[in-house]
Every structure is written in C-alpha cells, then in structure tokens.
C-alpha cells in the first residue's frame, strides 16, 4: 500500500522554446539554465525542484552574485 501518491505534470522551462536575445546564458539539452560567468540561475530555471529547495537555491545564487560583485 502506498503512503503517498503524487500526480505532477512535467516541467519545461519557457527558455526551452524561446531564448531571450542578447543574454549570455548557457542551456542544457532540455532548456534549463547552466551557471556561467556572471550568470547565476536559481530554482526551477535550473531544474525541477520543490519549494524548499528553490528557496535554498535562490539564496545560494544571491550570495554567489554578491561575492562576484565584491571581487570586482
């Protein structure tokens, strides 16, 4: 007997079909953002995540951006 059943739809980032022009971002084969020099993706733009993981990832991306700005 199952304790938990989750019915979820698949996630596909909007950048998989429409990539923003002039933005130097690298993407994986599914259209999710890969971190690069000066570009810090966070949350579901990087991969499908739960809400708590998104919050942690966003905090991490913000700290990386701050560290990058301070080094310049």
N, CA, C and O atoms as a Tripos MOL2 file, in Angstrom:
@<TRIPOS>MOLECULE
protein
  288   287    72     0     0
PROTEIN
NO_CHARGES

@<TRIPOS>ATOM
      1 N           0.8390   -1.1690    0.0000 N.3       1 UNK1
      2 CA          0.0000    0.0000    0.0000 C.3       1 UNK1
      3 C           0.8920    1.2430    0.0000 C.2       1 UNK1
      4 O           1.8930    1.2980    0.7140 O.2       1 UNK1
      5 N           0.5260    2.2200   -0.7930 N.am      2 UNK2
      6 CA          1.3130    3.4480   -0.9080 C.3       2 UNK2
      7 C           0.9600    4.4270    0.2030 C.2       2 UNK2
      8 O          -0.2090    4.5960    0.5520 O.2       2 UNK2
      9 N           1.9830    5.0640    0.7520 N.am      3 UNK3
     10 CA          1.7750    6.0940    1.7630 C.3       3 UNK3
     11 C           1.5400    7.4600    1.1320 C.2       3 UNK3
     12 O           0.9110    8.3340    1.7270 O.2       3 UNK3
     13 N           2.0560    7.6290   -0.0820 N.am      4 UNK4
     14 CA          1.9650    8.9270   -0.7310 C.3       4 UNK4
     15 C           1.8810    8.7250   -2.2350 C.2       4 UNK4
     16 O           2.6620    7.9710   -2.8150 O.2       4 UNK4
     17 N           0.9510    9.3890   -2.8480 N.am      5 UNK5
     18 CA          0.8290    9.3610   -4.2980 C.3       5 UNK5
     19 C           0.9140   10.7970   -4.7850 C.2       5 UNK5
     20 O           0.1670   11.6600   -4.3240 O.2       5 UNK5
     21 N           1.8160   11.0490   -5.7070 N.am      6 UNK6
     22 CA          1.9990   12.3960   -6.2370 C.3       6 UNK6
     23 C           1.7000   12.3750   -7.7270 C.2       6 UNK6
     24 O           2.2940   11.6080   -8.4840 O.2       6 UNK6
     25 N           0.7820   13.2170   -8.1280 N.am      7 UNK7
     26 CA          0.4740   13.3710   -9.5410 C.3       7 UNK7
     27 C           0.9910   14.7370   -9.9650 C.2       7 UNK7
     28 O           0.4430   15.7660   -9.5710 O.2       7 UNK7
     29 N           2.0190   14.7410  -10.7480 N.am      8 UNK8
     30 CA          2.6280   16.0080  -11.1460 C.3       8 UNK8
     31 C           2.8490   16.0240  -12.6540 C.2       8 UNK8
     32 O           3.1430   15.0000  -13.2700 O.2       8 UNK8
     33 N           2.7040   17.1880  -13.2170 N.am      9 UNK9
     34 CA          2.9940   17.3390  -14.6380 C.3       9 UNK9
     35 C           4.4720   17.6220  -14.8090 C.2       9 UNK9
     36 O           5.1170   18.1310  -13.8930 O.2       9 UNK9
     37 N           5.0040   17.3040  -15.9460 N.am     10 UNK10
     38 CA          6.4080   17.5710  -16.2210 C.3      10 UNK10
     39 C           6.6720   19.0610  -16.3450 C.2      10 UNK10
     40 O           5.7850   19.8300  -16.7160 O.2      10 UNK10
     41 N           7.8830   19.4580  -16.0350 N.am     11 UNK11
     42 CA          8.2490   20.8720  -16.1410 C.3      11 UNK11
     43 C           9.1070   21.0790  -17.3710 C.2      11 UNK11
     44 O          10.0230   20.3060  -17.6460 O.2      11 UNK11
     45 N           8.7990   22.1270  -18.1000 N.am     12 UNK12
     46 CA          9.5950   22.5180  -19.2550 C.3      12 UNK12
     47 C           9.7980   24.0220  -19.1590 C.2      12 UNK12
     48 O           8.8240   24.7740  -19.1550 O.2      12 UNK12
     49 N          11.0440   24.4750  -19.0820 N.am     13 UNK13
     50 CA         11.2700   25.9130  -18.9380 C.3      13 UNK13
     51 C          10.8530   26.6660  -20.1920 C.2      13 UNK13
     52 O          10.9430   26.1410  -21.3010 O.2      13 UNK13
     53 N          10.4010   27.8910  -20.0100 N.am     14 UNK14
     54 CA          9.9960   28.6960  -21.1670 C.3      14 UNK14
     55 C          11.1830   28.9860  -22.0780 C.2      14 UNK14
     56 O          11.0020   29.2640  -23.2630 O.2      14 UNK14
     57 N          12.3980   28.9230  -21.5320 N.am     15 UNK15
     58 CA         13.5850   29.1640  -22.3510 C.3      15 UNK15
     59 C          13.8970   27.9910  -23.2720 C.2      15 UNK15
     60 O          14.7570   28.1080  -24.1440 O.2      15 UNK15
     61 N          13.2140   26.8650  -23.0940 N.am     16 UNK16
     62 CA         13.4370   25.7240  -23.9790 C.3      16 UNK16
     63 C          12.9840   26.0510  -25.3990 C.2      16 UNK16
     64 O          13.5610   25.5540  -26.3660 O.2      16 UNK16
     65 N          11.9580   26.8810  -25.5240 N.am     17 UNK17
     66 CA         11.4400   27.2430  -26.8440 C.3      17 UNK17
     67 C          11.8100   28.6600  -27.2550 C.2      17 UNK17
     68 O          12.0740   28.9170  -28.4300 O.2      17 UNK17
     69 N          11.8310   29.5800  -26.2990 N.am     18 UNK18
     70 CA         12.0800   30.9920  -26.5970 C.3      18 UNK18
     71 C          13.2180   31.4960  -25.7240 C.2      18 UNK18
     72 O          13.0210   31.8220  -24.5530 O.2      18 UNK18
     73 N          14.3910   31.5550  -26.2950 N.am     19 UNK19
     74 CA         15.5500   32.0270  -25.5360 C.3      19 UNK19
     75 C          15.6500   33.5390  -25.6420 C.2      19 UNK19
     76 O          15.5230   34.0900  -26.7350 O.2      19 UNK19
     77 N          15.8760   34.2220  -24.5190 N.am     20 UNK20
     78 CA         15.9560   35.6820  -24.5620 C.3      20 UNK20
     79 C          17.1640   36.1450  -25.3740 C.2      20 UNK20
     80 O          18.2750   35.6630  -25.1550 O.2      20 UNK20
     81 N          16.9580   37.0730  -26.3090 N.am     21 UNK21
     82 CA         18.0750   37.5400  -27.1410 C.3      21 UNK21
     83 C          19.0270   38.4340  -26.3520 C.2      21 UNK21
     84 O          18.6060   39.1910  -25.4780 O.2      21 UNK21
     85 N          20.2960   38.3360  -26.6680 N.am     22 UNK22
     86 CA         21.2890   39.2050  -26.0530 C.3      22 UNK22
     87 C          21.6910   38.8330  -24.6470 C.2      22 UNK22
     88 O          22.4440   39.5710  -24.0120 O.2      22 UNK22
     89 N          21.2150   37.7130  -24.1400 N.am     23 UNK23
     90 CA         21.5670   37.2900  -22.7860 C.3      23 UNK23
     91 C          22.5750   36.1460  -22.8990 C.2      23 UNK23
     92 O          22.2600   35.1010  -23.4680 O.2      23 UNK23
     93 N          23.7910   36.3340  -22.3590 N.am     24 UNK24
     94 CA         24.8310   35.3010  -22.4890 C.3      24 UNK24
     95 C          24.6410   34.1550  -21.4960 C.2      24 UNK24
     96 O          25.3480   34.0670  -20.4930 O.2      24 UNK24
     97 N          23.6920   33.2920  -21.7850 N.am     25 UNK25
     98 CA         23.3630   32.1910  -20.8770 C.3      25 UNK25
     99 C          23.5450   30.8750  -21.6160 C.2      25 UNK25
    100 O          23.1800   30.7520  -22.7860 O.2      25 UNK25
    101 N          24.1120   29.8930  -20.9270 N.am     26 UNK26
    102 CA         24.2360   28.5520  -21.4890 C.3      26 UNK26
    103 C          23.0700   27.7060  -21.0100 C.2      26 UNK26
    104 O          22.6160   27.8400  -19.8730 O.2      26 UNK26
    105 N          22.5890   26.8330  -21.8860 N.am     27 UNK27
    106 CA         21.4480   25.9800  -21.5760 C.3      27 UNK27
    107 C          21.8310   24.5230  -21.7590 C.2      27 UNK27
    108 O          22.7030   24.1970  -22.5650 O.2      27 UNK27
    109 N          21.1690   23.6420  -21.0000 N.am     28 UNK28
    110 CA         21.3670   22.2150  -21.2270 C.3      28 UNK28
    111 C          20.4410   21.7680  -22.3560 C.2      28 UNK28
    112 O          19.7290   22.5870  -22.9390 O.2      28 UNK28
    113 N          20.4490   20.4870  -22.6610 N.am     29 UNK29
    114 CA         19.6670   19.9810  -23.7920 C.3      29 UNK29
    115 C          18.1600   20.1030  -23.5940 C.2      29 UNK29
    116 O          17.4050   20.0280  -24.5630 O.2      29 UNK29
    117 N          17.7100   20.2890  -22.3550 N.am     30 UNK30
    118 CA         16.2850   20.4260  -22.0770 C.3      30 UNK30
    119 C          15.8300   21.8820  -21.9730 C.2      30 UNK30
    120 O          14.6400   22.1470  -21.8080 O.2      30 UNK30
    121 N          16.7720   22.8300  -22.0680 N.am     31 UNK31
    122 CA         16.4240   24.2440  -21.9930 C.3      31 UNK31
    123 C          16.5810   24.8550  -20.6210 C.2      31 UNK31
    124 O          16.2280   26.0170  -20.4190 O.2      31 UNK31
    125 N          17.1080   24.0900  -19.6620 N.am     32 UNK32
    126 CA         17.3490   24.6400  -18.3320 C.3      32 UNK32
    127 C          18.6700   25.4070  -18.3280 C.2      32 UNK32
    128 O          19.5820   25.0800  -19.0870 O.2      32 UNK32
    129 N          18.7720   26.4160  -17.4820 N.am     33 UNK33
    130 CA         19.9400   27.2940  -17.4300 C.3      33 UNK33
    131 C          21.0990   26.6100  -16.7150 C.2      33 UNK33
    132 O          20.9220   25.9510  -15.6900 O.2      33 UNK33
    133 N          22.2910   26.7830  -17.2830 N.am     34 UNK34
    134 CA         23.5230   26.3280  -16.6470 C.3      34 UNK34
    135 C          24.2440   27.5580  -16.1150 C.2      34 UNK34
    136 O          24.2980   28.5870  -16.7870 O.2      34 UNK34
    137 N          24.7940   27.4560  -14.9160 N.am     35 UNK35
    138 CA         25.5460   28.5820  -14.3630 C.3      35 UNK35
    139 C          26.7530   28.8640  -15.2460 C.2      35 UNK35
    140 O          27.3960   27.9470  -15.7580 O.2      35 UNK35
    141 N          27.0430   30.1360  -15.4140 N.am     36 UNK36
    142 CA         28.1920   30.5490  -16.2030 C.3      36 UNK36
    143 C          28.8590   31.7310  -15.5410 C.2      36 UNK36
    144 O          28.5560   32.0660  -14.3960 O.2      36 UNK36
    145 N          29.7580   32.3560  -16.2540 N.am     37 UNK37
    146 CA         30.4770   33.5060  -15.7190 C.3      37 UNK37
    147 C          29.5120   34.6850  -15.6040 C.2      37 UNK37
    148 O          29.0200   35.1930  -16.6120 O.2      37 UNK37
    149 N          29.2470   35.1120  -14.3790 N.am     38 UNK38
    150 CA         28.3690   36.2500  -14.1440 C.3      38 UNK38
    151 C          26.8850   35.9490  -14.2520 C.2      38 UNK38
    152 O          26.0620   36.8510  -14.0940 O.2      38 UNK38
    153 N          26.5280   34.7010  -14.5160 N.am     39 UNK39
    154 CA         25.1190   34.3170  -14.6290 C.3      39 UNK39
    155 C          24.8450   33.2310  -13.5970 C.2      39 UNK39
    156 O          25.4880   32.1810  -13.5990 O.2      39 UNK39
    157 N          23.8890   33.4930  -12.7210 N.am     40 UNK40
    158 CA         23.5640   32.5460  -11.6620 C.3      40 UNK40
    159 C          22.0730   32.2390  -11.7140 C.2      40 UNK40
    160 O          21.2490   33.0220  -11.2430 O.2      40 UNK40
    161 N          21.7420   31.1060  -12.2840 N.am     41 UNK41
    162 CA         20.3490   30.6830  -12.3170 C.3      41 UNK41
    163 C          19.9250   30.2050  -10.9410 C.2      41 UNK41
    164 O          20.7520   29.7760  -10.1370 O.2      41 UNK41
    165 N          18.6350   30.2820  -10.6770 N.am     42 UNK42
    166 CA         18.1370   29.8440   -9.3710 C.3      42 UNK42
    167 C          16.7860   29.1730   -9.5270 C.2      42 UNK42
    168 O          15.9540   29.5900  -10.3320 O.2      42 UNK42
    169 N          16.5860   28.1340   -8.7480 N.am     43 UNK43
    170 CA         15.2840   27.4860   -8.6910 C.3      43 UNK43
    171 C          14.9350   26.6940   -9.9300 C.2      43 UNK43
    172 O          15.7780   26.0030  -10.5020 O.2      43 UNK43
    173 N          13.6920   26.8010  -10.3370 N.am     44 UNK44
    174 CA         13.1680   25.9780  -11.4250 C.3      44 UNK44
    175 C          13.7150   26.3410  -12.7940 C.2      44 UNK44
    176 O          13.4540   25.6330  -13.7670 O.2      44 UNK44
    177 N          14.4630   27.4230  -12.8910 N.am     45 UNK45
    178 CA         15.0980   27.7410  -14.1680 C.3      45 UNK45
    179 C          16.2930   26.8000  -14.4000 C.2      45 UNK45
    180 O          16.7360   26.6270  -15.5360 O.2      45 UNK45
    181 N          16.8120   26.1940  -13.3160 N.am     46 UNK46
    182 CA         17.9340   25.2610  -13.4160 C.3      46 UNK46
    183 C          17.4870   23.8170  -13.5630 C.2      46 UNK46
    184 O          18.0730   23.0560  -14.3330 O.2      46 UNK46
    185 N          16.4460   23.4380  -12.8240 N.am     47 UNK47
    186 CA         15.9140   22.0750  -12.8740 C.3      47 UNK47
    187 C          14.6270   22.0440  -12.0630 C.2      47 UNK47
    188 O          14.4040   22.9360  -11.2450 O.2      47 UNK47
    189 N          13.7870   21.0600  -12.2590 N.am     48 UNK48
    190 CA         12.5780   20.9610  -11.4320 C.3      48 UNK48
    191 C          12.9590   20.7640   -9.9610 C.2      48 UNK48
    192 O          13.7930   19.9180   -9.6370 O.2      48 UNK48
    193 N          12.3450   21.5490   -9.0800 N.am     49 UNK49
    194 CA         12.6680   21.4860   -7.6510 C.3      49 UNK49
    195 C          11.4140   21.6810   -6.8120 C.2      49 UNK49
    196 O          10.4020   22.2010   -7.2800 O.2      49 UNK49
    197 N          11.5100   21.2500   -5.5570 N.am     50 UNK50
    198 CA         10.4670   21.5400   -4.5790 C.3      50 UNK50
    199 C          10.6650   22.9600   -4.0600 C.2      50 UNK50
    200 O          11.7380   23.5400   -4.2230 O.2      50 UNK50
    201 N           9.6400   23.5140   -3.4400 N.am     51 UNK51
    202 CA          9.6790   24.9020   -2.9830 C.3      51 UNK51
    203 C          10.8240   25.1470   -2.0030 C.2      51 UNK51
    204 O          11.5200   26.1560   -2.1140 O.2      51 UNK51
    205 N          11.0270   24.2570   -1.0610 N.am     52 UNK52
    206 CA         12.0960   24.4700   -0.0760 C.3      52 UNK52
    207 C          13.4720   24.4760   -0.7460 C.2      52 UNK52
    208 O          14.3480   25.2460   -0.3520 O.2      52 UNK52
    209 N          13.6620   23.6300   -1.7450 N.am     53 UNK53
    210 CA         14.9350   23.6080   -2.4710 C.3      53 UNK53
    211 C          15.1130   24.8700   -3.3100 C.2      53 UNK53
    212 O          16.2340   25.3500   -3.4780 O.2      53 UNK53
    213 N          14.0160   25.4090   -3.8350 N.am     54 UNK54
    214 CA         14.0810   26.6480   -4.6170 C.3      54 UNK54
    215 C          14.5540   27.8010   -3.7420 C.2      54 UNK54
    216 O          15.3780   28.6090   -4.1720 O.2      54 UNK54
    217 N          14.0390   27.8850   -2.5190 N.am     55 UNK55
    218 CA         14.4380   28.9550   -1.6010 C.3      55 UNK55
    219 C          15.9250   28.8510   -1.2820 C.2      55 UNK55
    220 O          16.6290   29.8610   -1.2910 O.2      55 UNK55
    221 N          16.4060   27.6590   -1.0040 N.am     56 UNK56
    222 CA         17.8290   27.4700   -0.7190 C.3      56 UNK56
    223 C          18.6820   27.8110   -1.9360 C.2      56 UNK56
    224 O          19.7310   28.4420   -1.8020 O.2      56 UNK56
    225 N          18.2430   27.4010   -3.1150 N.am     57 UNK57
    226 CA         18.9950   27.6580   -4.3310 C.3      57 UNK57
    227 C          19.0290   29.1500   -4.6500 C.2      57 UNK57
    228 O          20.0540   29.6630   -5.0970 O.2      57 UNK57
    229 N          17.9270   29.8420   -4.4250 N.am     58 UNK58
    230 CA         17.8850   31.2870   -4.6660 C.3      58 UNK58
    231 C          18.8190   32.0270   -3.7150 C.2      58 UNK58
    232 O          19.4890   32.9790   -4.1150 O.2      58 UNK58
    233 N          18.8640   31.5960   -2.4720 N.am     59 UNK59
    234 CA         19.7820   32.1980   -1.5030 C.3      59 UNK59
    235 C          21.2230   31.9850   -1.9400 C.2      59 UNK59
    236 O          22.0460   32.8960   -1.8640 O.2      59 UNK59
    237 N          21.5170   30.7870   -2.3920 N.am     60 UNK60
    238 CA         22.8600   30.4700   -2.8720 C.3      60 UNK60
    239 C          23.2380   31.3290   -4.0770 C.2      60 UNK60
    240 O          24.3540   31.8450   -4.1420 O.2      60 UNK60
    241 N          22.3270   31.4860   -5.0220 N.am     61 UNK61
    242 CA         22.5990   32.2960   -6.2110 C.3      61 UNK61
    243 C          22.8200   33.7590   -5.8380 C.2      61 UNK61
    244 O          23.6930   34.4220   -6.3990 O.2      61 UNK61
    245 N          22.0300   34.2600   -4.8940 N.am     62 UNK62
    246 CA         22.1990   35.6480   -4.4520 C.3      62 UNK62
    247 C          23.5620   35.8490   -3.7980 C.2      62 UNK62
    248 O          24.2270   36.8540   -4.0480 O.2      62 UNK62
    249 N          23.9800   34.9020   -2.9660 N.am     63 UNK63
    250 CA         25.2920   35.0110   -2.3210 C.3      63 UNK63
    251 C          26.4250   34.9370   -3.3390 C.2      63 UNK63
    252 O          27.4130   35.6610   -3.2180 O.2      63 UNK63
    253 N          26.2910   34.0690   -4.3430 N.am     64 UNK64
    254 CA         27.3090   33.9890   -5.3990 C.3      64 UNK64
    255 C          27.4010   35.3030   -6.1640 C.2      64 UNK64
    256 O          28.4980   35.7590   -6.4850 O.2      64 UNK64
    257 N          26.2570   35.9100   -6.4550 N.am     65 UNK65
    258 CA         26.2480   37.1850   -7.1790 C.3      65 UNK65
    259 C          26.8910   38.2900   -6.3440 C.2      65 UNK65
    260 O          27.6370   39.1140   -6.8740 O.2      65 UNK65
    261 N          26.6070   38.3110   -5.0510 N.am     66 UNK66
    262 CA         27.2130   39.3120   -4.1640 C.3      66 UNK66
    263 C          28.7220   39.1190   -4.1070 C.2      66 UNK66
    264 O          29.4750   40.0890   -4.2000 O.2      66 UNK66
    265 N          29.1700   37.8790   -3.9560 N.am     67 UNK67
    266 CA         30.6060   37.6020   -3.9140 C.3      67 UNK67
    267 C          31.2800   38.0090   -5.2180 C.2      67 UNK67
    268 O          32.3900   38.5410   -5.2080 O.2      67 UNK67
    269 N          30.6180   37.7610   -6.3290 N.am     68 UNK68
    270 CA         31.1660   38.1320   -7.6310 C.3      68 UNK68
    271 C          31.2840   39.6480   -7.7640 C.2      68 UNK68
    272 O          32.2730   40.1490   -8.2990 O.2      68 UNK68
    273 N          30.2880   40.3740   -7.2820 N.am     69 UNK69
    274 CA         30.3070   41.8340   -7.3670 C.3      69 UNK69
    275 C          31.3770   42.4310   -6.4570 C.2      69 UNK69
    276 O          32.0100   43.4230   -6.8170 O.2      69 UNK69
    277 N          31.5820   41.8410   -5.2900 N.am     70 UNK70
    278 CA         32.5740   42.3530   -4.3420 C.3      70 UNK70
    279 C          33.9870   42.1500   -4.8800 C.2      70 UNK70
    280 O          34.8620   42.9850   -4.6500 O.2      70 UNK70
    281 N          34.2170   41.0610   -5.5880 N.am     71 UNK71
    282 CA         35.5510   40.7700   -6.1380 C.3      71 UNK71
    283 C          35.9630   41.7470   -7.2250 C.2      71 UNK71
    284 O          37.1550   41.9180   -7.4790 O.2      71 UNK71
    285 N          35.0070   42.3840   -7.8670 N.am     72 UNK72
    286 CA         35.3360   43.2800   -8.9900 C.3      72 UNK72
    287 C          35.8060   44.5720   -8.5040 C.2      72 UNK72
    288 O          36.1280   45.4520   -9.3020 O.2      72 UNK72
@<TRIPOS>BOND
     1     1     2 1
     2     2     3 1
     3     3     4 2
     4     3     5 am
     5     5     6 1
     6     6     7 1
     7     7     8 2
     8     7     9 am
     9     9    10 1
    10    10    11 1
    11    11    12 2
    12    11    13 am
    13    13    14 1
    14    14    15 1
    15    15    16 2
    16    15    17 am
    17    17    18 1
    18    18    19 1
    19    19    20 2
    20    19    21 am
    21    21    22 1
    22    22    23 1
    23    23    24 2
    24    23    25 am
    25    25    26 1
    26    26    27 1
    27    27    28 2
    28    27    29 am
    29    29    30 1
    30    30    31 1
    31    31    32 2
    32    31    33 am
    33    33    34 1
    34    34    35 1
    35    35    36 2
    36    35    37 am
    37    37    38 1
    38    38    39 1
    39    39    40 2
    40    39    41 am
    41    41    42 1
    42    42    43 1
    43    43    44 2
    44    43    45 am
    45    45    46 1
    46    46    47 1
    47    47    48 2
    48    47    49 am
    49    49    50 1
    50    50    51 1
    51    51    52 2
    52    51    53 am
    53    53    54 1
    54    54    55 1
    55    55    56 2
    56    55    57 am
    57    57    58 1
    58    58    59 1
    59    59    60 2
    60    59    61 am
    61    61    62 1
    62    62    63 1
    63    63    64 2
    64    63    65 am
    65    65    66 1
    66    66    67 1
    67    67    68 2
    68    67    69 am
    69    69    70 1
    70    70    71 1
    71    71    72 2
    72    71    73 am
    73    73    74 1
    74    74    75 1
    75    75    76 2
    76    75    77 am
    77    77    78 1
    78    78    79 1
    79    79    80 2
    80    79    81 am
    81    81    82 1
    82    82    83 1
    83    83    84 2
    84    83    85 am
    85    85    86 1
    86    86    87 1
    87    87    88 2
    88    87    89 am
    89    89    90 1
    90    90    91 1
    91    91    92 2
    92    91    93 am
    93    93    94 1
    94    94    95 1
    95    95    96 2
    96    95    97 am
    97    97    98 1
    98    98    99 1
    99    99   100 2
   100    99   101 am
   101   101   102 1
   102   102   103 1
   103   103   104 2
   104   103   105 am
   105   105   106 1
   106   106   107 1
   107   107   108 2
   108   107   109 am
   109   109   110 1
   110   110   111 1
   111   111   112 2
   112   111   113 am
   113   113   114 1
   114   114   115 1
   115   115   116 2
   116   115   117 am
   117   117   118 1
   118   118   119 1
   119   119   120 2
   120   119   121 am
   121   121   122 1
   122   122   123 1
   123   123   124 2
   124   123   125 am
   125   125   126 1
   126   126   127 1
   127   127   128 2
   128   127   129 am
   129   129   130 1
   130   130   131 1
   131   131   132 2
   132   131   133 am
   133   133   134 1
   134   134   135 1
   135   135   136 2
   136   135   137 am
   137   137   138 1
   138   138   139 1
   139   139   140 2
   140   139   141 am
   141   141   142 1
   142   142   143 1
   143   143   144 2
   144   143   145 am
   145   145   146 1
   146   146   147 1
   147   147   148 2
   148   147   149 am
   149   149   150 1
   150   150   151 1
   151   151   152 2
   152   151   153 am
   153   153   154 1
   154   154   155 1
   155   155   156 2
   156   155   157 am
   157   157   158 1
   158   158   159 1
   159   159   160 2
   160   159   161 am
   161   161   162 1
   162   162   163 1
   163   163   164 2
   164   163   165 am
   165   165   166 1
   166   166   167 1
   167   167   168 2
   168   167   169 am
   169   169   170 1
   170   170   171 1
   171   171   172 2
   172   171   173 am
   173   173   174 1
   174   174   175 1
   175   175   176 2
   176   175   177 am
   177   177   178 1
   178   178   179 1
   179   179   180 2
   180   179   181 am
   181   181   182 1
   182   182   183 1
   183   183   184 2
   184   183   185 am
   185   185   186 1
   186   186   187 1
   187   187   188 2
   188   187   189 am
   189   189   190 1
   190   190   191 1
   191   191   192 2
   192   191   193 am
   193   193   194 1
   194   194   195 1
   195   195   196 2
   196   195   197 am
   197   197   198 1
   198   198   199 1
   199   199   200 2
   200   199   201 am
   201   201   202 1
   202   202   203 1
   203   203   204 2
   204   203   205 am
   205   205   206 1
   206   206   207 1
   207   207   208 2
   208   207   209 am
   209   209   210 1
   210   210   211 1
   211   211   212 2
   212   211   213 am
   213   213   214 1
   214   214   215 1
   215   215   216 2
   216   215   217 am
   217   217   218 1
   218   218   219 1
   219   219   220 2
   220   219   221 am
   221   221   222 1
   222   222   223 1
   223   223   224 2
   224   223   225 am
   225   225   226 1
   226   226   227 1
   227   227   228 2
   228   227   229 am
   229   229   230 1
   230   230   231 1
   231   231   232 2
   232   231   233 am
   233   233   234 1
   234   234   235 1
   235   235   236 2
   236   235   237 am
   237   237   238 1
   238   238   239 1
   239   239   240 2
   240   239   241 am
   241   241   242 1
   242   242   243 1
   243   243   244 2
   244   243   245 am
   245   245   246 1
   246   246   247 1
   247   247   248 2
   248   247   249 am
   249   249   250 1
   250   250   251 1
   251   251   252 2
   252   251   253 am
   253   253   254 1
   254   254   255 1
   255   255   256 2
   256   255   257 am
   257   257   258 1
   258   258   259 1
   259   259   260 2
   260   259   261 am
   261   261   262 1
   262   262   263 1
   263   263   264 2
   264   263   265 am
   265   265   266 1
   266   266   267 1
   267   267   268 2
   268   267   269 am
   269   269   270 1
   270   270   271 1
   271   271   272 2
   272   271   273 am
   273   273   274 1
   274   274   275 1
   275   275   276 2
   276   275   277 am
   277   277   278 1
   278   278   279 1
   279   279   280 2
   280   279   281 am
   281   281   282 1
   282   282   283 1
   283   283   284 2
   284   283   285 am
   285   285   286 1
   286   286   287 1
   287   287   288 2
@<TRIPOS>SUBSTRUCTURE
     1 UNK1         2 RESIDUE 1 A UNK
     2 UNK2         6 RESIDUE 1 A UNK
     3 UNK3        10 RESIDUE 1 A UNK
     4 UNK4        14 RESIDUE 1 A UNK
     5 UNK5        18 RESIDUE 1 A UNK
     6 UNK6        22 RESIDUE 1 A UNK
     7 UNK7        26 RESIDUE 1 A UNK
     8 UNK8        30 RESIDUE 1 A UNK
     9 UNK9        34 RESIDUE 1 A UNK
    10 UNK10       38 RESIDUE 1 A UNK
    11 UNK11       42 RESIDUE 1 A UNK
    12 UNK12       46 RESIDUE 1 A UNK
    13 UNK13       50 RESIDUE 1 A UNK
    14 UNK14       54 RESIDUE 1 A UNK
    15 UNK15       58 RESIDUE 1 A UNK
    16 UNK16       62 RESIDUE 1 A UNK
    17 UNK17       66 RESIDUE 1 A UNK
    18 UNK18       70 RESIDUE 1 A UNK
    19 UNK19       74 RESIDUE 1 A UNK
    20 UNK20       78 RESIDUE 1 A UNK
    21 UNK21       82 RESIDUE 1 A UNK
    22 UNK22       86 RESIDUE 1 A UNK
    23 UNK23       90 RESIDUE 1 A UNK
    24 UNK24       94 RESIDUE 1 A UNK
    25 UNK25       98 RESIDUE 1 A UNK
    26 UNK26      102 RESIDUE 1 A UNK
    27 UNK27      106 RESIDUE 1 A UNK
    28 UNK28      110 RESIDUE 1 A UNK
    29 UNK29      114 RESIDUE 1 A UNK
    30 UNK30      118 RESIDUE 1 A UNK
    31 UNK31      122 RESIDUE 1 A UNK
    32 UNK32      126 RESIDUE 1 A UNK
    33 UNK33      130 RESIDUE 1 A UNK
    34 UNK34      134 RESIDUE 1 A UNK
    35 UNK35      138 RESIDUE 1 A UNK
    36 UNK36      142 RESIDUE 1 A UNK
    37 UNK37      146 RESIDUE 1 A UNK
    38 UNK38      150 RESIDUE 1 A UNK
    39 UNK39      154 RESIDUE 1 A UNK
    40 UNK40      158 RESIDUE 1 A UNK
    41 UNK41      162 RESIDUE 1 A UNK
    42 UNK42      166 RESIDUE 1 A UNK
    43 UNK43      170 RESIDUE 1 A UNK
    44 UNK44      174 RESIDUE 1 A UNK
    45 UNK45      178 RESIDUE 1 A UNK
    46 UNK46      182 RESIDUE 1 A UNK
    47 UNK47      186 RESIDUE 1 A UNK
    48 UNK48      190 RESIDUE 1 A UNK
    49 UNK49      194 RESIDUE 1 A UNK
    50 UNK50      198 RESIDUE 1 A UNK
    51 UNK51      202 RESIDUE 1 A UNK
    52 UNK52      206 RESIDUE 1 A UNK
    53 UNK53      210 RESIDUE 1 A UNK
    54 UNK54      214 RESIDUE 1 A UNK
    55 UNK55      218 RESIDUE 1 A UNK
    56 UNK56      222 RESIDUE 1 A UNK
    57 UNK57      226 RESIDUE 1 A UNK
    58 UNK58      230 RESIDUE 1 A UNK
    59 UNK59      234 RESIDUE 1 A UNK
    60 UNK60      238 RESIDUE 1 A UNK
    61 UNK61      242 RESIDUE 1 A UNK
    62 UNK62      246 RESIDUE 1 A UNK
    63 UNK63      250 RESIDUE 1 A UNK
    64 UNK64      254 RESIDUE 1 A UNK
    65 UNK65      258 RESIDUE 1 A UNK
    66 UNK66      262 RESIDUE 1 A UNK
    67 UNK67      266 RESIDUE 1 A UNK
    68 UNK68      270 RESIDUE 1 A UNK
    69 UNK69      274 RESIDUE 1 A UNK
    70 UNK70      278 RESIDUE 1 A UNK
    71 UNK71      282 RESIDUE 1 A UNK
    72 UNK72      286 RESIDUE 1 A UNK
